Amino acid sequence: SIGESVGARVVAVHLGQMEPTDLIGIPVVAGDRVKMVPMMSFPKSQVVRSKGRTEVSVNVDWDHDSVVTVIGKDGSVVARYGDPFAENFGDLQVVIEDDFLVVKNVPEEAHEVHVGEKSLLFLDELSTADGAVQNAALQLVLDGKVGEYCLPIHCPCVAAGNREQDGALVNPMSLPLANRFMHLTIRADADEWVSYAIENNLNPTVVGFIKTFPGEIHRMDPDQLGEGKYGYPTPRAYKFLSDELRPLDYYKNLYDGDWDKARHHLMALVSGIIGEETASKFYGYFKMMDGLPTGADLANNTQVAQEFTGDDVDRGAYFGIAISALQYLNKEFKARGLCDEFNKMVENVGRFLYKHSDEELFIWFTRRLTQDYLRTMKPILQNKWYRGKIEKFKDFGAKYAEVRFD
């Protein structure tokens, strides 16, 4: 996620499940007054008046890294430290001394020093929240505070929601709230999902299906849904399908080899997740992949890999085989590192794909392995057989910008 990539805590607020008091807070008696205490674990921060001091101390109560923003008397930012979402400038030094966060070299023109946890506020399901919750969210986005809570000055606010044309039950967003956001429509990208799926070891048959039929990554027609038909293909649905899918023999064994019953069971499962139309196409791919060599077979040059002829196997199946090989090699690389045994596994896979698939898939596999997982070309360039084949395809690889030859 964006937060993980910069070391920030992502605070997800699911507005569609909330009441206004969840944001504004509930009244709590404190001495001779009543204050509103928010029920959410919002991003934390503290503000200290500098009063001409060049060094201030703050007792922080969070575990994440901190962001320091220094505000001048005119309200402008005069120094910033540790902010992953903005330019940092000034000579601030931040150290921990006796459980206190100490900010040094505070500029003389400083008025306030804002210290907060490195964080990002994510307002999810904004379009399904009712009007009162949206109004509370508007205060948070517009003024940076709601009730008695103040959002850290450095904390960006991101929101997400479904569109009405997607068949979702949405409440129209108020124009003042909508005007506070940049609106972007997110589309599903098959190549990005394949990269995610390989890295997270999703079922290679599911991943190979999307690589072969990228147009199936997301299709949804609200007019075709309802009356018991609610499955349709989305990136999330394919993750669900990967978790639920079992080998073909599993379904046969459930019904003592009765293939008609097994097929009915499998189709009910798949169509319930990705819809009947896509399930029919997926079933053909799933059945084609059954019994083909796995990544482990290729890497270890087992008898299954040696006896494979490729007869009556469509090109799309080789993507599933190559993806299985990528997952297996990635696991072996993490366990073994670069060694002779691992380099031989890479060669075995390369020989199989070179023999049975085409140039584009061979180059695609090589690029994914070396650039996305191993982060080195050494197993390729140090292998006489593999290097010879790469040199042969050098012009092809350059054309498709798939492999670096340096």
C-alpha positions in Angstrom: 0.0 0.0 0.0 1.0 3.7 -0.2 1.3 3.9 3.5 3.5 0.8 3.8 5.8 2.1 1.0 6.7 5.2 3.1 6.4 3.8 6.6 3.1 5.6 7.4 0.3 4.3 9.5 -2.9 4.1 7.4 -6.0 4.9 9.5 -9.0 3.4 7.6 -12.3 4.9 8.6 -15.3 2.9 7.1 -17.9 5.7 6.9 -20.6 3.5 5.6 -20.8 1.7 8.9 -20.7 4.8 11.1 -22.9 7.2 13.0 -22.0 11.0 13.3 -20.9 10.5 16.9 -18.2 8.0 15.8 -16.5 11.0 14.2 -17.6 13.9 16.3 -17.2 12.0 19.6 -19.3 11.3 22.6 -19.7 13.8 25.5 -17.5 13.0 28.5 -17.5 15.1 31.7 -14.0 16.4 32.5 -14.0 18.5 35.7 -16.3 21.4 35.2 -16.8 21.0 31.5 -17.9 18.5 28.9 -15.6 17.5 26.1 -16.2 15.4 23.0 -14.1 12.3 22.8 -13.8 10.7 19.4 -14.5 7.0 19.2 -12.0 6.4 16.4 -8.2 5.9 16.7 -7.4 8.9 14.6 -3.8 9.9 13.7 -2.2 11.5 16.7 -0.4 14.8 17.0 0.7 17.5 19.5 1.2 21.2 19.0 3.8 23.2 21.0 4.2 27.0 21.1 7.9 27.7 20.4 7.9 31.1 22.2 11.2 32.0 20.6 12.9 28.8 21.7 15.2 27.0 19.2 14.6 23.6 20.9 11.3 22.0 22.0 10.5 18.7 23.6 7.3 16.6 23.1 6.2 13.5 25.0 4.8 11.4 22.1 2.5 8.5 22.7 2.7 6.7 19.4 5.0 4.0 18.0 5.4 5.2 14.4 7.9 7.6 13.1 7.1 11.3 13.6 6.6 14.2 11.2 7.6 17.7 12.4 6.0 20.8 10.8 7.0 24.3 12.0 4.5 27.1 11.4 5.6 30.8 11.3 3.7 33.7 12.8 2.1 34.4 9.4 0.7 30.9 9.2 3.2 29.6 6.6 5.3 26.5 6.9 8.9 27.6 7.7 10.5 24.1 8.2 9.4 20.5 7.7 11.0 17.2 8.7 10.1 13.6 8.0 7.1 14.2 5.8 6.9 11.5 3.1 4.2 13.4 1.2 5.7 16.8 0.9 9.1 18.5 0.5 11.2 18.6 3.6 13.3 21.7 4.2 15.1 23.6 7.0 17.8 22.4 9.4 15.6 20.6 11.9 17.1 17.8 13.9 14.9 15.3 15.7 16.3 13.0 18.4 14.9 11.0 21.3 16.1 11.9 24.7 14.7 10.3 27.9 11.5 9.2 26.2 11.0 12.7 24.8 11.1 13.7 21.1 13.3 16.7 21.0 13.2 19.1 18.0 16.4 21.2 17.6 17.3 24.1 15.3 13.8 25.5 15.4 13.8 28.7 13.3 13.5 32.0 15.2 10.4 33.0 13.2 8.6 29.9 14.4 5.2 30.3 16.2 4.1 26.6 16.6 5.8 23.2 16.3 3.4 20.5 15.1 4.6 16.9 15.9 2.5 14.0 14.7 2.8 10.4 13.8 3.6 9.6 10.2 0.1 8.7 8.9 -2.5 8.8 6.2 -6.3 9.1 6.8 -8.4 6.9 4.5 -12.1 7.6 4.4 -13.6 4.5 2.9 -17.2 4.0 1.7 -17.7 7.7 1.5 -20.4 7.4 -1.1 -22.5 5.0 1.1 -22.4 7.2 4.3 -25.6 9.0 5.1 -25.8 12.8 5.0 -25.0 13.4 8.7 -21.8 11.4 8.5 -20.8 13.1 5.3 -21.2 16.5 7.0 -19.0 15.3 9.8 -16.4 14.1 7.2 -16.7 17.5 5.5 -15.6 19.3 8.7 -12.6 16.9 8.9 -11.6 17.5 5.3 -12.3 21.2 5.2 -11.2 22.4 8.6 -8.9 19.6 9.6 -10.9 18.9 12.7 -14.2 17.5 13.9 -15.6 17.9 17.4 -12.5 18.5 19.6 -10.2 16.3 17.4 -7.6 18.0 15.2 -6.1 16.2 12.2 -2.3 16.4 12.1 -1.4 19.3 9.8 0.8 17.0 7.7 -1.7 14.1 7.3 -3.2 13.7 3.8 -6.8 12.6 3.5 -7.8 10.1 0.9 -11.4 8.8 0.3 -12.9 6.1 -1.8 -16.4 5.0 -2.7 -18.5 3.2 -5.4 -20.3 4.9 -8.2 -24.0 4.9 -8.7 -23.6 3.5 -12.2 -21.8 0.5 -10.7 -25.1 -0.6 -9.1 -24.0 0.3 -5.6 -26.4 1.8 -3.0 -24.9 5.3 -2.7 -25.9 8.6 -1.2 -25.2 11.6 -3.4 -22.1 13.4 -2.1 -22.8 17.0 -1.1 -21.2 19.5 -3.6 -19.2 21.2 -0.9 -17.6 17.9 0.1 -17.1 16.8 -3.5 -15.4 20.1 -4.2 -12.7 19.3 -1.6 -11.4 16.3 -3.4 -9.6 15.5 -6.7 -11.8 12.8 -8.3 -10.1 9.9 -10.0 -11.7 6.8 -11.5 -9.7 3.7 -10.7 -9.6 0.9 -13.4 -8.5 -2.7 -13.0 -5.2 -3.4 -14.7 -4.5 -7.0 -15.6 -0.7 -6.8 -15.7 -0.6 -5.1 -12.3 -2.9 -7.7 -10.8 -0.8 -10.5 -12.3 2.3 -9.0 -10.7 0.5 -8.8 -7.3 -0.8 -12.4 -7.7 2.6 -13.9 -8.5 4.3 -12.2 -5.6 1.5 -13.3 -3.2 1.5 -16.9 -4.5 -2.1 -17.0 -5.8 -3.2 -20.1 -7.6 -1.2 -20.2 -10.9 -4.2 -21.4 -12.9 -6.2 -18.3 -11.9 -3.2 -16.0 -12.6 -2.6 -17.7 -15.9 -6.2 -17.3 -16.9 -6.0 -13.5 -16.4 -2.7 -13.3 -18.2 -4.3 -15.2 -21.1 -7.6 -13.3 -21.0 -6.8 -9.8 -19.6 -10.2 -8.5 -20.5 -11.8 -10.8 -17.9 -10.1 -8.9 -15.0 -13.2 -6.8 -14.5 -16.6 -6.9 -16.1 -19.8 -5.8 -14.5 -23.2 -5.1 -16.0 -25.7 -4.1 -13.2 -28.6 -5.0 -15.6 -27.4 -8.6 -15.7 -27.2 -9.1 -11.9 -29.9 -10.0 -9.5 -32.3 -12.9 -8.9 -29.6 -15.1 -7.4 -26.9 -14.0 -9.9 -24.5 -11.8 -8.1 -21.1 -13.1 -9.1 -19.0 -11.1 -11.5 -15.3 -10.9 -12.3 -13.2 -8.4 -10.3 -9.6 -8.5 -9.0 -11.0 -9.1 -5.5 -13.2 -12.0 -6.8 -10.2 -13.7 -8.4 -8.3 -13.5 -5.1 -11.4 -15.2 -3.5 -11.4 -17.8 -6.3 -7.7 -18.5 -5.8 -8.3 -19.2 -2.1 -11.3 -21.5 -2.8 -10.1 -23.4 -5.8 -8.9 -27.0 -5.5 -7.3 -29.5 -8.0 -9.6 -31.1 -10.4 -9.2 -34.5 -8.7 -10.5 -33.0 -5.5 -14.0 -32.5 -7.1 -14.0 -35.9 -8.7 -13.2 -37.6 -5.4 -16.1 -35.8 -3.8 -18.4 -37.8 -6.0 -16.5 -41.1 -6.4 -15.4 -40.2 -9.9 -18.8 -39.0 -11.2 -17.6 -36.3 -13.5 -21.0 -34.8 -14.2 -21.6 -34.1 -10.5 -18.0 -32.9 -10.0 -18.4 -30.5 -12.9 -21.7 -29.2 -11.6 -20.1 -28.6 -8.2 -17.1 -26.8 -9.7 -19.2 -24.6 -12.0 -21.5 -23.6 -9.1 -18.4 -22.6 -7.1 -16.7 -20.6 -9.9 -19.9 -19.0 -11.3 -20.9 -17.9 -7.8 -17.7 -15.9 -7.5 -17.0 -14.6 -11.1 -20.4 -15.1 -12.8 -21.6 -17.7 -15.3 -20.2 -16.3 -18.5 -16.7 -15.9 -17.2 -16.9 -19.2 -15.3 -17.6 -21.1 -18.5 -14.4 -19.6 -20.1 -12.4 -20.3 -16.9 -13.6 -23.9 -16.7 -12.1 -24.6 -20.1 -8.8 -23.1 -19.0 -8.9 -24.9 -15.7 -9.5 -28.3 -17.3 -6.7 -27.6 -19.9 -4.2 -26.9 -17.0 -5.1 -30.1 -15.2 -2.2 -32.6 -15.4 0.3 -30.2 -17.0 3.7 -29.9 -15.5 4.0 -27.6 -12.5 6.8 -25.1 -11.7 8.4 -27.7 -9.4 8.4 -30.2 -12.3 10.1 -27.7 -14.6 12.7 -26.6 -12.1 13.6 -30.1 -11.1 13.3 -31.6 -14.6 11.0 -34.4 -13.3 9.7 -37.2 -15.5 6.4 -35.3 -16.0 8.4 -32.4 -17.5 10.6 -34.6 -19.6 7.7 -36.6 -21.1 5.6 -33.5 -21.8 5.0 -33.1 -25.6 2.8 -30.1 -25.8 0.3 -31.8 -28.0 -3.1 -30.1 -28.0 -2.0 -27.5 -25.5 -3.0 -23.9 -26.2 -0.6 -21.0 -25.8 -2.4 -19.7 -22.8 -1.6 -22.8 -20.8 2.1 -21.9 -21.0 1.5 -18.7 -19.1 0.0 -20.8 -16.2 3.0 -23.1 -16.3 5.5 -20.1 -16.4 3.7 -18.4 -13.6 3.9 -21.6 -11.5 7.6 -21.7 -12.3 8.1 -18.1 -11.2 6.4 -18.7 -7.9 8.5 -21.9 -7.3 11.8 -20.2 -8.3 11.0 -17.2 -6.1 10.5 -19.5 -3.1 13.7 -21.4 -3.8 15.7 -18.2 -4.3 14.6 -17.0 -0.9 15.6 -20.3 0.7 18.9 -21.0 -1.2 20.1 -17.7 -2.7 22.3 -17.8 -5.8 24.0 -21.2 -5.9 24.7 -23.8 -8.5 21.6 -25.8 -7.7 19.4 -22.8 -8.1 21.1 -21.7 -11.3 20.4 -25.2 -12.7 16.8 -24.8 -11.8 16.6 -21.6 -13.7 18.2 -23.3 -16.7 15.8 -26.2 -16.5 12.8 -23.9 -16.6 14.4 -21.9 -19.4 15.0 -25.0 -21.5 11.4 -26.2 -21.1 9.8 -22.8 -22.1 12.3 -22.3 -24.9 11.4 -25.7 -26.3 7.6 -25.6 -25.9 6.5 -22.0 -25.9 7.2 -18.9 -28.1 9.7 -16.1 -28.1 7.5 -13.6 -26.4 6.6 -15.8 -23.4 10.3 -16.9 -23.0 11.4 -13.3 -22.9 8.4 -12.4 -20.6 9.4 -15.1 -18.1 13.1 -14.1 -18.2 12.3 -10.4 -17.5 9.9 -11.2 -14.7 12.3 -13.5 -13.0 15.4 -11.4 -13.3 14.0 -7.9 -12.8 11.0 -8.4 -10.5 12.2 -11.2 -8.3 15.9 -12.0 -8.4 16.9 -8.3 -9.1 20.0 -9.6 -10.9 20.8 -11.1 -14.3 23.6 -13.3 -12.9 21.8 -16.7 -13.2 21.1 -15.9 -16.8 24.4 -14.3 -17.9 26.6 -16.8 -16.1 24.8 -19.7 -17.8 26.2 -20.6 -21.2 23.0 -22.1 -22.6 20.7 -19.4 -21.3 23.1 -16.6 -22.4 23.2 -18.0 -25.9 19.4 -18.0 -26.2 19.1 -14.5 -24.7 21.7 -13.2 -27.3 19.6 -14.8 -30.0 16.5 -12.9 -28.8 18.4 -9.7 -28.1 16.7 -7.7 -30.9 13.3 -9.2 -29.9 13.8 -8.3 -26.3 14.9 -4.8 -27.1 11.9 -4.3 -29.3 9.5 -5.2 -26.4 11.7 -3.5 -23.8 11.4 -6.7 -21.7 15.0 -7.5 -20.8 18.0 -5.3 -20.1 21.2 -6.6 -21.6 23.8 -4.8 -19.4 
